[in-house]
Amino acid sequence: TARAYNGSNTVALTGGTLVGVIDGDEDDIGINRGNGTMANANVGSGKEVTTNIALSGEAAGNYTLTQPAGITVNIAKADGEDAPDYTAPATLTAKSDETLADVVGLPEGWKWDADPTTPVGEIGERTHKATFTSADENYETVNEDWTITVDEATSINLGVGSKGSPEARQLASSVQTKYYNLRGQPLGATKPTAPGVYLEKHGKHVRKITIH
């Protein structure tokens, strides 16, 4: 019987009739289908099933059963929310001058549908769509709208003139360059060395970089 992935390599068997039963034995013999077995539990179409069907009833000892050949089953992906690594975002926050890459609270496996450099929006509750992809390919993806609480951006008073106040100059000089993967998850202030595409953010400025 076709079903969704559940981590087991067994499937229920249905249907089937006995051929070659002598007249008068029909009421004294039956079949115990049991479960069929696949080579693995993974998702797939037309997966071969090995059977271990047995005869039952008073006349069972008078017959020999040949196991059926060509039995297959389709195993579909399971609901993504049932994946062992699925976690729904609890609280998502950001500042009004930040992008989706800066949002705090998006769990592992989630990725914003929009480009990570997309601004989160003005102060208030802002909705953005994100997709969860399990590390286990036997589960469907999950696509949902999530609400981000956007707070006022931290303002810096640089003072009058080009030099500004000592406090402002010190704060400006302390702004670090930070790096993120394309899912918007922070990687720290050290430039990645592994080949790939990353986001580099310095203050309000965000750009994509490629490491070869």
LINWOLIN-V127504 format. One record per pair of residues at least 12 apart in sequence whose C-alpha atoms are under 7 Angstrom apart, sorted by sequence separation. I is the first residue (numbers start at 1). J is the second residue. If there is no record, write none. Layout:
# LINWOLIN-V127504
{{I	J} {I	J}}
This chain:
# LINWOLIN-V127504
{{1	13} {37	49} {38	50} {92	104} {93	105} {131	143} {156	168} {177	189} {179	191} {197	209} {198	210} {1	14} {36	49} {37	50} {92	105} {130	143} {131	144} {176	189} {197	210} {36	50} {37	51} {53	67} {91	105} {92	106} {130	144} {196	210} {197	211} {36	51} {101	116} {129	144} {130	145} {196	211} {35	51} {36	52} {51	67} {89	105} {100	116} {101	117} {113	129} {129	145} {182	198} {195	211} {196	212} {89	106} {99	116} {100	117} {112	129} {113	130} {128	145} {129	146} {181	198} {182	199} {194	211} {195	212} {89	107} {99	117} {100	118} {112	130} {113	131} {127	145} {128	146} {180	198} {181	199} {193	211} {34	53} {99	118} {100	119} {111	130} {112	131} {127	146} {128	147} {179	198} {180	199} {13	33} {33	53} {87	107} {99	119} {100	120} {110	130} {111	131} {127	147} {179	199} {180	200} {13	34} {32	53} {33	54} {98	119} {99	120} {110	131} {111	132} {126	147} {127	148} {179	200} {13	35} {31	53} {32	54} {49	71} {98	120} {110	132} {125	147} {126	148} {178	200} {179	201} {12	35} {13	36} {31	54} {32	55} {48	71} {49	72} {109	132} {110	133} {125	148} {126	149} {177	200} {178	201} {11	35} {12	36} {31	55} {32	56} {48	72} {49	73} {96	120} {109	133} {125	149} {126	150} {177	201} {178	202} {10	35} {11	36} {30	55} {31	56} {47	72} {48	73} {96	121} {109	134} {124	149} {125	150} {177	202} {10	36} {11	37} {29	55} {30	56} {46	72} {47	73} {96	122} {124	150} {176	202} {10	37} {29	56} {30	57} {46	73} {47	74} {96	123} {123	150} {124	151} {9	37} {10	38} {29	57} {45	73} {46	74} {122	150} {123	151} {175	203} {9	38} {28	57} {29	58} {45	74} {123	152} {9	39} {28	58} {29	59} {44	74} {45	75} {9	40} {28	59} {29	60} {44	75} {9	41} {43	75} {44	76} {8	41} {43	76} {7	41} {25	59} {43	77} {5	42} {5	43} {86	134} {85	134} {83	134} {96	150} {92	147} {93	148} {94	149} {95	150} {96	151} {83	139} {92	148} {93	149} {94	150} {95	151} {96	152} {97	153} {92	149} {93	150} {94	151} {95	152} {96	153} {95	153} {80	139} {78	138} {79	139} {80	140} {77	138} {78	139} {79	140} {80	141} {77	139} {78	140} {80	142} {77	140} {116	182} {116	184} {5	75} {2	73} {3	74} {4	75} {5	76} {112	183} {1	73} {2	74} {3	75} {4	76} {5	77} {111	183} {2	75} {3	76} {4	77} {5	78} {110	183} {4	78} {102	184} {101	184} {100	184} {101	185} {117	206} {43	138} {42	138} {98	204} {97	204} {5	138}}
